[in-house]
């Protein structure tokens, strides 16, 4: 089943934006999830001649069904004294799997090298107009000041996801906040991070010099908290936190195989009465709003209701779906055999991947398709990425779906919907799903979002986990 994506981009943007007017060279934070310590965060800033170098590092530890998962991420940036971007780097580690991104900014363009699974890809991309790295964001915060009611927006570049998101900050009143070193009166800054499809609200507390001392953001229906403290406090032993206890969505009743082979209708809602609850429409899934509820109908076969066509990028290789790599091309040809239609090719790819990944394990981090081709092990994410990459190698548009799948039993729980990932392919004029990690796609799959295999594109699903509930599950025959 699906894992959590790295969290560094969610943490860095608020910290960078509210950094100090005279920032400390080194600052440590303890990281808490629902009150339990899960890791540490360190922020460094150094002026070298006419350049400013910043590095921010996150180390956390979570549990999935009793399996410990270590996540580590680090981002660095080089900028001029007035905040102009020069270079950046990002390293993400998840259970032994590592991805490194290095970018050099020149004349409005970025020279980008991405290394994952031992393979490096080089490409160019335009630098997003007016996008800022940490020092530029820090200076924007200094210029805006701390007068209550002040509101301003900036475009923050995220090295880990190689894109930019707008951050809107609103300065609030001063409040007394409890910290590991004692209570302090701090200014509250509310922020909205406009991540694509999943805006996220965060809150930071900063002192008169604009140094962050506390940061909170939602995660899986609970609160992730960073508290400034000394290094000994930040690096103290973790308490651990089982993420599945928050991401499993109970089903109101047992669902039978014959029901799931047809059409199911679900009533989903947010316990917080979140009327902005966003779920995608697909050729297999229709969504109708009813107040704070969403009536979601899932067809086990695609109906081509929307008629949307794939984007050209859905056919192309990327850093996670390396469909032009010789190993991927060879596996695609082997899987497809003499199949003559795109639908039959994808069915054979699905069957091939199901048996090819011989070790079904939660121990793998977040492996790219090429890593899985070379070392066939992992959970649903590895299955989904390999299916999508093999499809693209055969000239078929594909995308990766992030959502929930019904399980009669999982991690000691009965009748639950579990975070999951699978692939969709554009065949016969519609998007059709293929799930190699399970016996196949059925009406027990609820899509939360789409992506291109990049773990950062799963932010929409992450935001919904833990804050939606399933109130009814019915076959259409009972309506």
C-alpha positions in Angstrom: 0.0 0.0 0.0 1.0 3.6 -0.6 3.6 5.3 1.6 3.9 9.0 2.7 5.8 11.3 0.5 8.8 13.3 1.9 7.7 16.3 4.0 10.6 18.7 3.6 9.0 21.1 1.1 6.0 21.5 3.4 8.4 22.5 6.2 10.9 24.6 4.4 8.7 27.2 2.8 7.2 28.5 6.1 10.6 28.5 7.8 12.3 30.2 4.9 9.7 32.8 4.6 9.8 33.9 8.2 13.5 33.7 8.8 15.3 36.2 10.9 16.4 39.7 10.0 19.7 38.8 11.7 19.3 35.0 11.4 21.2 32.6 13.7 23.9 30.5 11.9 22.5 27.3 13.2 19.0 26.6 14.6 17.5 23.3 15.8 13.9 22.1 16.1 12.2 19.0 17.6 9.5 17.5 15.3 6.3 16.2 16.9 3.3 14.4 15.3 0.2 14.3 17.5 2.3 15.1 20.5 4.9 12.4 19.9 8.5 13.1 18.9 9.3 11.7 15.5 12.5 13.6 14.5 14.6 16.8 14.2 15.0 19.7 11.9 18.2 21.9 11.5 18.5 25.2 9.6 21.9 26.7 8.8 22.8 30.1 7.1 26.2 31.3 6.2 27.5 34.4 4.3 30.5 33.7 2.2 31.8 36.8 0.5 28.9 38.1 -1.7 26.9 34.8 -1.5 24.5 33.4 1.1 24.5 29.7 1.6 21.5 28.0 3.4 21.0 24.4 4.3 17.9 22.8 5.9 17.8 19.2 7.0 14.9 17.1 8.2 15.3 13.6 9.8 12.1 11.8 11.0 11.1 8.2 11.8 7.6 6.8 11.3 6.0 3.4 11.5 3.9 1.5 9.0 2.1 -1.6 10.4 5.0 -2.2 12.8 7.8 -1.4 10.2 10.0 1.5 11.0 10.5 4.0 8.1 13.3 6.6 8.2 12.9 9.7 6.1 15.7 12.2 5.6 15.7 15.2 3.4 18.1 18.1 2.9 17.9 21.2 0.8 20.6 23.8 0.1 20.6 27.1 -1.8 23.2 29.6 -3.0 22.0 33.2 -3.5 23.4 36.7 -3.8 23.2 39.0 -0.8 20.1 40.6 -2.3 18.3 37.3 -2.7 18.9 36.4 -6.3 19.0 32.6 -7.0 22.3 31.1 -8.1 22.0 27.4 -7.4 20.2 24.8 -5.3 20.4 21.1 -4.3 18.0 18.6 -2.7 18.6 15.1 -1.4 15.7 12.9 -0.2 16.2 9.5 1.5 13.5 7.1 2.2 14.4 3.6 3.7 17.7 3.4 1.7 16.4 4.9 -1.5 18.0 8.2 -2.4 17.2 11.0 -4.9 19.5 14.0 -5.5 18.6 17.1 -7.5 21.2 19.7 -8.4 20.2 23.0 -10.2 22.2 25.9 -11.5 20.3 29.1 -12.3 21.6 31.3 -15.1 20.0 33.8 -17.5 16.5 32.8 -16.6 17.2 29.1 -17.1 17.9 26.1 -14.8 20.5 23.4 -15.7 19.1 20.4 -13.8 20.6 17.1 -12.9 18.4 14.5 -11.2 19.9 11.2 -9.9 17.7 8.4 -8.7 18.3 4.6 -8.8 21.9 5.2 -9.9 20.8 7.0 -13.1 21.3 10.7 -13.8 19.1 12.7 -16.1 20.0 16.2 -17.4 17.6 18.7 -18.6 16.9 22.4 -18.8 13.8 24.3 -17.6 12.9 28.0 -17.3 13.3 29.6 -13.9 9.8 30.5 -12.7 9.3 34.3 -13.0 9.9 36.0 -9.6 10.4 32.7 -7.7 12.6 33.0 -4.7 14.9 30.7 -2.7 15.3 30.9 1.2 17.3 34.2 1.3 15.0 35.9 -1.1 12.0 34.8 1.0 13.7 35.9 4.2 14.3 39.4 2.8 10.7 39.6 1.6 9.6 38.8 5.2 11.9 41.5 6.6 10.5 44.1 4.1 6.9 43.3 5.0 7.4 43.7 8.8 5.4 42.4 11.7 2.5 44.9 12.0 -0.7 43.0 12.9 -2.9 42.6 9.8 0.0 42.8 7.3 -0.6 40.5 4.3 1.8 39.7 1.5 2.5 36.9 -1.1 5.7 35.5 -2.6 6.5 32.7 -5.0 8.7 30.1 -3.3 10.8 27.7 -5.4 10.8 24.1 -4.0 14.1 22.3 -4.9 12.7 18.9 -3.9 9.8 19.1 -6.3 11.5 21.5 -8.9 8.6 23.8 -9.0 7.2 27.0 -7.3 4.2 27.6 -5.1 2.7 30.9 -3.9 2.8 31.5 -0.2 0.4 34.1 1.3 1.3 35.3 4.8 -0.9 37.2 7.2 0.7 38.6 10.4 -1.4 38.2 13.5 -1.3 39.4 17.1 1.4 38.6 19.6 0.7 35.5 21.8 2.5 33.7 24.7 3.8 30.3 23.5 5.2 27.4 25.5 8.5 26.1 24.2 11.0 23.5 25.5 13.2 26.4 26.9 10.3 28.2 28.5 7.4 30.5 27.5 7.8 33.4 25.1 5.7 36.2 23.6 5.7 35.7 19.8 4.0 37.1 16.7 1.7 34.6 14.9 2.0 34.4 11.1 -0.7 32.4 9.2 0.3 31.1 5.8 -1.4 29.4 2.9 0.8 27.4 0.6 -0.8 27.0 -2.8 0.4 23.6 -3.7 -1.3 22.4 -6.9 -4.7 20.8 -6.0 -4.0 20.9 -2.3 -3.6 24.3 -0.6 -2.2 23.9 2.9 -2.5 26.2 5.9 0.4 26.5 8.3 1.1 28.7 11.3 4.4 30.1 12.5 5.3 32.0 15.6 8.2 34.4 15.3 10.0 36.9 17.6 10.7 40.6 17.0 13.8 39.7 15.0 11.6 37.4 12.8 13.2 34.2 14.0 10.8 31.2 13.9 10.3 29.4 17.2 7.2 27.3 16.4 5.6 26.0 13.3 2.4 23.9 12.9 0.8 22.3 9.8 -1.9 19.6 9.3 -0.9 16.0 8.6 -3.3 13.1 8.4 -6.0 14.8 10.4 -3.6 15.7 13.3 -0.9 18.3 13.8 2.7 18.3 12.9 4.6 20.7 15.2 8.2 22.0 15.1 9.5 23.6 18.3 12.8 25.5 18.5 15.2 24.0 21.1 18.8 23.1 21.6 20.6 20.3 19.7 20.3 17.9 22.5 16.5 18.3 22.7 16.1 18.1 18.9 18.2 14.9 18.6 16.8 13.1 21.6 15.4 9.6 21.0 12.2 9.4 19.0 9.0 8.0 20.3 7.7 6.7 17.0 4.3 7.0 15.5 2.3 4.5 13.5 1.0 6.4 10.4 -1.5 3.7 9.5 -3.5 4.3 12.7 -4.4 7.7 11.1 -4.6 6.8 7.4 -6.8 3.8 7.4 -10.4 4.7 6.7 -13.0 2.3 8.2 -15.7 0.9 6.0 -19.3 1.0 7.4 -19.7 -2.6 6.4 -17.9 -5.5 4.7 -17.8 -5.2 0.9 -18.1 -8.4 -1.2 -16.2 -9.4 -4.3 -19.3 -9.4 -6.5 -20.2 -5.9 -5.4 -16.7 -4.6 -6.1 -16.8 -6.1 -9.6 -19.7 -3.8 -10.5 -20.5 -0.2 -9.4 -20.3 1.2 -5.9 -21.6 4.4 -4.5 -19.9 5.9 -1.5 -20.8 8.9 0.7 -17.7 10.6 1.9 -17.5 13.5 4.3 -15.1 15.5 6.4 -15.6 15.3 10.2 -14.6 19.0 10.1 -17.5 19.8 7.7 -15.0 20.8 5.1 -17.1 22.0 2.2 -13.9 22.4 0.0 -13.3 18.6 0.1 -11.9 18.0 -3.4 -12.0 14.6 -5.1 -11.3 14.1 -8.8 -13.7 13.1 -11.6 -12.3 10.4 -13.8 -13.6 8.0 -16.5 -14.2 5.5 -13.6 -15.2 7.9 -10.8 -17.9 10.5 -10.7 -18.2 13.0 -7.8 -21.3 15.0 -6.8 -21.3 17.5 -4.0 -24.1 17.4 -1.4 -23.3 20.0 1.2 -20.2 18.9 3.0 -20.6 15.4 1.7 -19.4 13.9 -1.6 -21.3 11.2 -3.4 -18.6 9.2 -5.2 -19.7 6.6 -7.7 -17.0 4.1 -8.9 -17.4 2.0 -12.0 -15.2 -1.1 -12.2 -15.0 -0.4 -16.0 -14.2 3.0 -17.5 -17.1 4.9 -19.1 -15.3 7.6 -21.0 -17.7 10.2 -19.4 -15.3 13.1 -19.4 -13.5 12.5 -22.7 -10.4 14.3 -21.4 -7.2 13.5 -23.4 -3.7 13.0 -22.1 -1.1 15.7 -21.9 1.9 15.2 -24.1 4.0 14.7 -21.0 1.9 11.6 -20.2 3.8 9.8 -23.0 7.3 10.9 -22.0 9.9 9.6 -19.6 10.7 11.5 -16.5 12.9 11.2 -13.4 10.6 8.5 -11.9 9.2 6.8 -15.0 12.4 6.2 -17.0 10.6 4.7 -20.0 13.5 5.2 -22.4 16.0 3.3 -20.3 17.1 0.1 -22.0 16.0 -2.1 -19.0 12.5 -0.6 -19.1 12.2 -1.0 -22.9 13.3 -4.6 -22.7 10.8 -5.4 -19.9 8.0 -3.7 -21.8 8.6 -5.7 -24.9 8.8 -8.9 -22.9 5.6 -8.1 -21.0 3.6 -7.1 -24.1 4.7 -10.0 -26.2 2.6 -10.3 -29.4 -0.4 -8.2 -28.0 -1.8 -6.1 -30.8 -4.0 -3.5 -29.1 -3.1 -1.0 -26.3 -5.7 -2.5 -24.0 -4.2 -6.0 -24.3 -0.7 -4.7 -23.9 -1.6 -2.9 -20.7 -3.4 -6.0 -19.4 -0.3 -8.1 -20.1 1.9 -5.4 -18.4 -0.3 -5.5 -15.3 0.0 -9.3 -15.1 3.7 -9.2 -15.8 4.5 -6.6 -13.1 2.4 -8.5 -10.5 4.6 -11.6 -10.9 7.9 -9.7 -11.7 7.9 -7.9 -8.3 8.6 -11.0 -6.3 9.2 -9.4 -2.9 6.0 -7.7 -1.7 7.4 -5.6 1.1 6.9 -2.3 3.0 10.6 -2.0 3.6 11.4 -0.2 0.3 11.5 3.5 0.4 10.1 5.2 -2.7 11.8 3.5 -5.7 11.7 4.8 -9.2 10.6 2.5 -12.1 14.2 1.9 -13.1 15.2 0.9 -9.5 12.3 -1.6 -9.4 13.3 -3.0 -12.8 16.7 -3.7 -11.4 15.6 -4.8 -8.0 12.0 -6.1 -8.2 10.6 -5.5 -4.7 8.3 -3.1 -2.9 4.7 -2.2 -2.2 1.9 -0.7 -4.3 3.9 2.4 -5.3 6.7 0.3 -6.9 4.0 -1.7 -8.8 2.3 1.5 -10.0 5.4 3.2 -11.2 6.7 0.2 -13.1 3.3 -0.4 -14.8 3.2 3.3 -15.8 6.8 3.3 -17.1 6.3 0.1 -19.1 3.1 1.6 -20.6 5.0 4.7 -21.7 7.8 2.5 -23.2 5.1 0.9 -25.4 3.9 4.4 -26.6 0.8 4.5 -24.3 0.1 7.5 -22.1 0.0 6.7 -18.4 -0.3 8.4 -15.1 0.0 7.3 -11.4 -3.1 7.5 -9.2 -3.0 8.1 -5.4 -6.0 7.0 -3.5 -7.6 4.4 -1.2 -8.3 0.7 -1.8 -10.7 -1.6 0.1 -9.1 -4.4 2.1 -11.1 -7.0 4.1 -8.2 -6.9 6.6 -5.0 -4.9 7.0 -2.5 -4.3 9.8 -4.8 -5.9 12.4 -7.9 -3.9 11.2 -10.9 -5.4 9.5 -12.9 -3.8 6.6 -10.8 -0.7 5.9 -9.8 1.5 3.0 -6.0 1.7 2.9 -3.8 4.4 1.2 -2.9 2.9 -2.2 -1.4 3.7 -5.6 -2.1 2.3 -9.0 -1.7 3.2 -12.7 -4.0 4.5 -15.4 -3.5 4.2 -19.1 -5.1 6.0 -22.0 -6.7 3.2 -24.1 -9.8 3.1 -26.3 -10.3 6.9 -25.8 -10.5 6.8 -22.0 -8.4 6.5 -18.9 -8.5 3.0 -17.5 -6.9 1.7 -14.3 -4.5 -1.1 -13.8 -3.5 -2.4 -10.4 -0.6 -4.9 -10.3 -0.3 -4.8 -6.5 -3.8 -6.2 -6.0 -5.7 -8.7 -8.2 -6.8 -5.8 -10.4 -8.8 -2.6 -10.4 -12.4 -2.8 -9.0 -15.0 -0.5 -7.5 -13.1 -0.6 -4.2 -10.7 2.0 -5.5 -11.3 5.7 -4.6 -9.0 8.2 -6.4 -7.7 11.2 -4.4 -5.3 12.6 -7.0 -3.0 12.0 -10.0 0.6 12.4 -10.7 3.6 11.5 -12.9 5.3 9.3 -10.4 7.0 12.1 -8.5 6.3 11.6 -4.8 5.7 15.3 -4.4 2.6 15.1 -6.6 0.9 13.0 -3.9 0.4 16.1 -1.7 -3.4 16.2 -2.4 -3.9 12.7 -1.1 -1.7 13.3 1.9 -3.8 16.4 2.8 -7.0 14.3 2.7 -5.8 11.3 4.7 -7.1 11.4 8.2 -9.8 14.0 7.6 -12.3 12.1 5.6 -14.8 9.5 6.7 -16.9 6.9 4.8 -20.5 7.1 5.9 -22.2 4.8 3.4 -21.2 2.2 0.9 -23.9 0.9 -1.4 -24.2 -0.9 -4.7 -26.1 1.0 -7.3 -28.7 -1.7 -7.4 -29.8 -0.7 -3.9 -30.3 2.9 -4.7 
